[in-house]
Amino acid sequence: MSEHLLQAEGLEREYRIGPEVVRVLRGVTLMVEPGESIAIVGASGVGKSTLLHVLGTLDRPTGGRVLFAGEDVFARSEAGLARLRREEIGFVFQFYNLLGEMSALENAMLPALLQRRPASEARERAIAALQEVGLGDRMGHRPGELSGGEQQRVAIARALVGHPRIILADEPTGNLDPKTSEVIWDLFVQLQASQRVAFVVATHNHELAKKADRGYRLVDGRAVTWP
């Protein structure tokens, strides 16, 4: 059997708010295979974002482990975790997180530049990624000149530029109308096939989540198979 790409084992995450301890994750166990899409469903506030942040090493778990290609990632140093994020993981956020003063092309180039690729290679990768998501004619536009769906496409292209093995998307259609949301999800499906990249998408939209290969629902801080 092939090695899991990403695996969570008994993940726990709690926060202290004054004297109160809030347990958000209470033993989440799940796995993602190379090139597959996983939906994480649940209402707002159940811990979907927290889970993605831990899986993507943006936040450390209180307990449990995250394995990437069999490696316990939190055994790494902070520099090692940063390198993992740069080289293996792409992120797509609900609010796009684009830099307003930069063009779509310049925004998309950033991951390759952070990998210390030559500017010419970063530009070449960004052009290819923007064409892949259907924005070949909008590369010179700044975020403020693009629609919400177009900005999300730029964010997806930026995630692809680093050639990650997995992309974590946190409510990527939460700010989009239903028709545009469908287009973005169909784009994920297309990229999963063409790029052989795995996707983990957190969403409260059950109809869109059914497009994923498999799903988990967060219930009382744990992941249960869905539907």
C-alpha positions as CSV (number, residue, x, y, z in Angstrom):
1,M,0.0,0.0,0.0
2,S,1.3,3.4,-0.9
3,E,2.3,5.9,1.9
4,H,-0.3,8.4,2.9
5,L,0.5,11.9,1.8
6,L,-0.9,13.6,4.9
7,Q,-2.1,12.0,8.1
8,A,-3.5,13.4,11.3
9,E,-3.4,11.2,14.4
10,G,-5.4,12.2,17.4
11,L,-5.0,15.9,16.8
12,E,-6.0,18.2,19.8
13,R,-5.9,21.9,19.9
14,E,-7.0,24.1,22.8
15,Y,-6.9,27.8,23.5
16,R,-6.9,29.6,26.8
17,I,-9.2,32.6,27.0
18,G,-8.5,34.1,30.4
19,P,-9.2,31.4,33.0
20,E,-11.2,29.3,30.4
21,V,-9.7,26.6,28.3
22,V,-11.5,26.1,24.9
23,R,-10.9,22.7,23.3
24,V,-11.5,23.0,19.6
25,L,-10.0,19.8,18.3
26,R,-10.5,16.7,20.5
27,G,-8.7,13.9,18.7
28,V,-9.0,14.4,15.0
29,T,-7.8,11.5,12.9
30,L,-7.9,11.6,9.1
31,M,-5.7,10.8,6.1
32,V,-5.2,12.2,2.6
33,E,-3.7,10.2,-0.3
34,P,-1.6,11.6,-3.1
35,G,-3.7,13.4,-5.7
36,E,-7.1,13.0,-3.9
37,S,-9.5,15.6,-2.8
38,I,-11.0,15.7,0.7
39,A,-13.8,17.9,1.9
40,I,-14.0,19.0,5.6
41,V,-17.6,20.1,6.3
42,G,-19.2,21.6,9.3
43,A,-20.9,24.8,10.4
44,S,-19.0,28.0,11.2
45,G,-17.0,27.8,14.5
46,V,-16.6,24.0,14.7
47,G,-12.9,24.1,14.1
48,K,-12.4,23.7,10.3
49,S,-10.0,26.6,10.0
50,T,-8.1,25.5,13.1
51,L,-7.7,22.0,11.6
52,L,-6.4,23.4,8.3
53,H,-3.9,25.6,10.2
54,V,-2.6,22.7,12.1
55,L,-2.4,20.4,9.0
56,G,-0.6,23.2,7.2
57,T,1.8,23.7,10.2
58,L,0.6,27.4,10.6
59,D,-0.3,26.4,14.1
60,R,1.0,23.7,16.5
61,P,-1.4,21.0,18.0
62,T,-1.8,20.7,21.7
63,G,-1.6,16.9,21.2
64,G,-1.4,14.3,18.5
65,R,0.7,14.2,15.4
66,V,0.7,15.4,11.7
67,L,2.6,13.1,9.3
68,F,3.6,14.3,5.9
69,A,4.8,11.5,3.6
70,G,5.4,9.5,6.8
71,E,7.4,12.2,8.6
72,D,6.3,13.7,12.0
73,V,6.4,17.3,10.8
74,F,6.3,18.9,14.3
75,A,9.6,17.2,15.1
76,R,11.1,19.7,12.7
77,S,12.6,23.1,13.7
78,E,10.7,26.3,12.8
79,A,13.0,26.7,9.8
80,G,12.2,23.2,8.8
81,L,8.5,23.8,9.0
82,A,8.8,27.0,7.0
83,R,10.7,25.0,4.3
84,L,7.9,22.4,4.3
85,R,5.3,25.1,3.7
86,R,7.3,26.7,0.9
87,E,8.1,23.5,-0.9
88,E,5.2,21.1,-0.3
89,I,2.0,22.9,0.8
90,G,-0.1,25.5,-1.0
91,F,-2.7,27.7,0.8
92,V,-6.0,29.2,-0.5
93,F,-7.9,31.5,1.8
94,Q,-11.5,32.8,1.9
95,F,-10.4,36.4,1.7
96,Y,-7.8,35.7,-1.0
97,N,-4.9,37.5,0.9
98,L,-3.6,39.1,-2.3
99,L,-1.3,42.1,-2.1
100,G,-3.3,45.1,-3.5
101,E,-0.3,47.0,-4.9
102,M,0.8,44.1,-7.0
103,S,-0.5,42.7,-10.3
104,A,-2.0,39.3,-10.6
105,L,1.2,38.1,-12.2
106,E,3.4,39.6,-9.4
107,N,1.1,38.0,-6.7
108,A,1.3,34.6,-8.3
109,M,5.1,34.8,-8.6
110,L,5.6,35.1,-4.8
111,P,5.9,31.4,-3.8
112,A,8.6,30.8,-6.4
113,L,10.5,33.8,-5.3
114,L,10.3,32.7,-1.7
115,Q,11.8,29.4,-2.9
116,R,14.7,31.5,-4.3
117,R,13.9,30.6,-7.8
118,P,15.3,33.0,-10.5
119,A,12.9,35.8,-11.3
120,S,12.6,34.5,-14.9
121,E,11.6,31.0,-13.7
122,A,9.1,32.6,-11.1
123,R,7.6,34.6,-13.9
124,E,7.3,31.6,-16.2
125,R,5.7,29.5,-13.5
126,A,3.2,32.3,-12.7
127,I,2.2,32.8,-16.3
128,A,1.6,29.1,-16.7
129,A,-0.5,28.9,-13.5
130,L,-2.6,32.0,-14.4
131,Q,-3.3,30.5,-17.8
132,E,-4.2,27.2,-16.2
133,V,-6.9,28.9,-14.1
134,G,-8.2,30.9,-17.0
135,L,-6.6,34.3,-16.3
136,G,-4.2,34.6,-19.2
137,D,-5.7,37.9,-20.2
138,R,-5.8,39.5,-16.7
139,M,-2.2,39.1,-15.6
140,G,-1.5,42.8,-15.4
141,H,-4.5,43.7,-13.4
142,R,-4.3,44.4,-9.7
143,P,-6.7,42.7,-7.2
144,G,-9.0,45.8,-7.0
145,E,-9.6,45.5,-10.8
146,L,-10.7,41.9,-10.6
147,S,-14.0,40.3,-9.5
148,G,-14.1,38.1,-6.4
149,G,-14.0,35.0,-8.5
150,E,-11.0,36.3,-10.4
151,Q,-9.2,37.2,-7.2
152,Q,-9.8,33.6,-6.0
153,R,-8.4,32.3,-9.2
154,V,-5.2,34.4,-8.7
155,A,-5.0,32.9,-5.2
156,I,-5.3,29.4,-6.6
157,A,-2.6,30.2,-9.2
158,R,-0.3,31.5,-6.5
159,A,-0.8,28.3,-4.6
160,L,0.1,26.2,-7.7
161,V,3.3,28.2,-8.5
162,G,5.3,26.6,-5.7
163,H,4.5,23.1,-7.2
164,P,3.0,21.8,-3.9
165,R,1.9,18.3,-3.4
166,I,-1.1,19.4,-1.5
167,I,-3.3,22.6,-1.4
168,L,-5.3,23.5,1.8
169,A,-8.3,25.7,1.0
170,D,-10.2,27.4,3.8
171,E,-13.8,28.3,2.8
172,P,-12.5,29.3,-0.7
173,T,-16.0,30.0,-2.0
174,G,-17.4,31.6,1.2
175,N,-17.3,35.1,-0.3
176,L,-18.6,34.1,-3.8
177,D,-22.0,33.8,-5.3
178,P,-23.4,30.3,-6.0
179,K,-22.5,30.3,-9.7
180,T,-18.9,31.4,-9.2
181,S,-18.6,29.0,-6.3
182,E,-19.4,26.1,-8.7
183,V,-16.8,27.4,-11.2
184,I,-14.1,27.5,-8.5
185,W,-14.9,24.0,-7.3
186,D,-14.9,22.7,-10.9
187,L,-11.5,24.3,-11.2
188,F,-10.2,22.3,-8.2
189,V,-11.4,19.1,-9.8
190,Q,-9.7,20.1,-13.1
191,L,-6.4,20.9,-11.3
192,Q,-6.6,17.8,-9.2
193,A,-6.6,15.8,-12.5
194,S,-4.1,17.9,-14.5
195,Q,-1.6,18.7,-11.8
196,R,-2.0,15.6,-9.6
197,V,-2.2,17.8,-6.6
198,A,-4.2,16.8,-3.5
199,F,-6.8,19.2,-2.1
200,V,-8.2,19.5,1.4
201,V,-11.1,22.0,1.3
202,A,-12.9,23.2,4.3
203,T,-16.5,24.3,3.6
204,H,-20.0,24.6,5.0
205,N,-21.5,24.0,1.5
206,H,-22.5,20.4,1.5
207,E,-23.5,20.4,-2.2
208,L,-20.1,21.6,-3.4
209,A,-18.4,19.3,-0.9
210,K,-19.9,16.3,-2.6
211,K,-17.6,16.9,-5.6
212,A,-14.7,15.8,-3.5
213,D,-13.4,12.2,-3.5
214,R,-14.1,11.8,0.2
215,G,-15.3,13.9,3.1
216,Y,-15.1,14.3,6.8
217,R,-17.5,16.2,9.1
218,L,-16.2,17.9,12.3
219,V,-18.4,16.9,15.2
220,D,-17.5,17.8,18.8
221,G,-13.9,18.3,17.8
222,R,-13.5,15.0,16.0
223,A,-13.6,14.0,12.3
224,V,-16.2,11.5,11.2
225,T,-16.5,10.1,7.7
226,W,-19.0,12.0,5.6
227,P,-21.5,11.7,4.0
